[in-house]
């Protein structure tokens, strides 16, 4: 299914930050990971992609970030400030929280004073103030993911790519981090593209949910999420939420069959 | 000699520094090996006592006899302590020099190989060959071609202790997590930046583990060089040869135990250095 004008979210007034047109991906070994993907993400949008494992969701992000090049179609990016949050926290174990968060700015050759201040700010923003001097091994899984999030925030990203970042966390931590992420989303006004295999997480976090089929990954359906931000965690238990989650789950099952 | 060769072969897999588990009391750490030591000493006294009774004490002298004969000899003979200390000093010097050279060459060699697949393919076989060639067979050759100097002894040490440094460093450089590499790639980090800020720090635990293995091997190298050369400045190996040829068993045991202790001390020191350097962040799974 392609994006028709009627499902364009009303909040979008700016140009799209990320635009995929008819993107396909075939790997050197012949595996077709994606086929005919059209996808637009604009400022103020938080788009979530759900799909069965191995459907090429991650490939989508890797193409968007430039880690892979699509074998077909066009990809347009309107920004260079891209944050990428990996499945695991990917912290450098020999660096403290502060030094880990400074890493990206350091790689971009920003002066010490600037990156230090920026890292402090990001650490406060993700609620890790006081843990600057700790090493990753001393942190819980959730705190490591917060550190990873803070590290990406130092880039002031306009487009934020999330590759199942909370997949390895327990449910309570996962929900709490989801709420934190939404708070940061409202403060920073980036465009988000979030990959997950959890339908509830997708509906709760995003403005739009995209459902992908099994390999080769295609977009099979797309749902606008009508809930306003800030979202009350309790909307998860409303009939509207359940109904929408049901629809997404159905689409997921049909796409997989 | 066969044990030396065996340990050189078996101990070269990439090993890792194990941190001490928390909650280990002094007793639970040192108690068991002390019990084993007591058992060994008891067995020693038992066997040596038996040999003494059948008039073959020269095969295995009683432990306290080794000490008294070597350092507090009766009837006007000289203590071997000055000789032993001088040899110990020389062998330590040879071993440490050789180790230092191995560390530098090994790390550089591994870094060069880590930079491109084809370089690794071209150079790694030679590291393996170096490991497979029985170095002991080369020692007489080294003596004949470049002499019996300090440098020749160091060369033997380097040849024996180089491989663990090469293989461990290479393993450490290459075992960087895929997504960490991509994290750097996303910021268009240069090769140099990836090496210095990601690969090298990541390799440090493996490098220190390699250093510990190489340290033990370079002590072996120092002593092996001596025993084969039998001339030049007398290290512990020379001393061992001399006592063996004169069947001075007590002195021979004293020299052997001293070289064993040198190996253990160097091994422990490098283990400690490794722990101080990376123990804070590195935990083996």
Contacts between the chains, C-beta under 8 A, distances in Angstrom:
chain1	res1	chain2	res2	distance
A	65	B	186	6.1
A	66	B	186	7.3
A	67	B	182	5.7
A	67	B	185	6.7
A	67	B	186	6.9
A	82	B	186	7.7
A	84	B	183	7.7
A	84	B	186	5.6
A	86	B	179	4.6
A	86	B	182	7.5
A	86	B	183	7.1
A	87	B	179	7.2
A	88	B	179	6.7
A	90	B	177	6.7
A	90	B	179	4.7
A	90	B	180	5.1
A	90	B	183	5.4
A	92	B	180	6.9
A	92	B	198	7.2
A	92	B	201	7.1
A	92	B	202	8.0
A	93	B	281	4.8
A	93	B	282	7.0
A	94	B	201	5.0
A	94	B	204	7.6
A	94	B	278	7.3
A	94	B	281	4.6
A	94	B	282	7.7
A	103	B	183	7.9
A	103	B	197	7.9
A	104	B	183	8.0
A	104	B	187	5.7
A	106	B	197	7.8
A	107	B	184	6.7
A	107	B	187	4.0
A	107	B	189	5.1
A	107	B	193	6.5
A	107	B	197	7.6
A	108	B	187	6.0
A	135	B	280	6.9
A	135	B	281	5.2
A	136	B	281	7.7
A	137	B	281	6.4
A	137	B	283	6.0
